[in-house]
Every structure is written in C-alpha cells, then in structure tokens.
Amino acid sequence: MSEIPNNMANEKTEKQFLEAMSKASTYYMEDAEIRNVLEEEFLTYGDKDIDEIIAVINDRISKIVSERK
C-alpha cells in the first residue's frame, strides 16, 4: 500500500474544499480574516483529526468575533 505524502493530500483536499466553497449558494459576505483561519486550519487535516481542527477553528473565530465587538 503506497502512501500519499501529507503535503500532496493537503493540496488536493484544499483544492476540493475551495471548489466546494466557490459553489456554495449562500455567502453573507466575504471575510478574509475568517476565511484565512479556515484555510490555515483545513491544511492541518491529516496531522490533526477533524474534531481537533473544528475546536481550533471555533476558538480562533470566537476570538476574532469578540475582538470586533
């Protein structure tokens, strides 16, 4: 069984994610800071499991939103 290097898997997965995001029918507005958080954390998939990634995303975005109040 051959393994895919992690960076190749991340690149493929990132491309699939960005394609799916571009096809989403609902966006309330583009928020570059939040989008960057999502993209950065999404790239850690494989090194971290999805539950860890979700927890980090929630924490980082909560801090961003709190700072804006």
C-alpha positions as CSV (number, residue, x, y, z in Angstrom):
1,M,0.0,0.0,0.0
2,S,1.6,3.3,-1.1
3,E,1.1,6.4,1.0
4,I,0.4,9.8,-0.3
5,P,2.8,12.4,1.1
6,N,0.9,14.6,3.5
7,N,1.5,17.8,1.6
8,M,0.1,16.3,-1.6
9,A,-3.0,15.2,0.3
10,N,-3.4,18.6,1.8
11,E,-3.1,20.3,-1.6
12,K,-5.7,18.0,-3.2
13,T,-8.0,18.4,-0.2
14,E,-7.5,22.2,-0.1
15,K,-8.4,22.4,-3.8
16,Q,-11.5,20.3,-3.3
17,F,-12.5,22.5,-0.3
18,L,-12.0,25.7,-2.2
19,E,-14.0,24.4,-5.2
20,A,-16.9,23.4,-2.9
21,M,-16.8,26.8,-1.2
22,S,-16.9,28.6,-4.5
23,K,-20.1,26.6,-5.4
24,A,-21.9,27.4,-2.2
25,S,-25.2,29.1,-2.8
26,T,-25.1,31.2,0.3
27,Y,-22.5,33.7,1.4
28,Y,-23.5,36.6,3.7
29,M,-20.2,38.4,2.9
30,E,-16.5,37.7,2.3
31,D,-14.5,37.9,5.5
32,A,-10.8,37.5,4.6
33,E,-9.7,37.1,8.2
34,I,-12.1,34.2,8.9
35,R,-11.5,32.6,5.5
36,N,-7.8,32.6,6.3
37,V,-8.4,30.8,9.6
38,L,-10.5,28.2,7.8
39,E,-7.9,27.7,5.1
40,E,-5.0,27.6,7.5
41,E,-6.7,25.1,9.8
42,F,-8.0,23.0,6.9
43,L,-4.5,22.4,5.8
44,T,-3.7,20.7,9.1
45,Y,-6.1,17.9,8.2
46,G,-4.1,14.7,8.3
47,D,-1.8,16.0,11.0
48,K,-4.9,16.6,13.2
49,D,-8.2,14.9,13.2
50,I,-11.4,16.8,12.3
51,D,-12.6,17.2,15.8
52,E,-9.3,18.9,16.8
53,I,-9.5,21.2,13.7
54,I,-13.1,22.2,14.5
55,A,-12.1,23.0,18.1
56,V,-9.3,25.2,16.9
57,I,-11.4,26.9,14.3
58,N,-14.2,27.6,16.8
59,D,-11.6,29.1,19.3
60,R,-9.9,31.3,16.7
61,I,-13.1,32.6,15.1
62,S,-14.7,33.2,18.5
63,K,-11.7,35.4,19.4
64,I,-11.9,37.3,16.1
65,V,-15.6,38.0,16.7
66,S,-15.1,39.0,20.3
67,E,-12.4,41.5,19.3
68,R,-14.7,43.1,16.8
69,K,-17.5,43.8,19.4
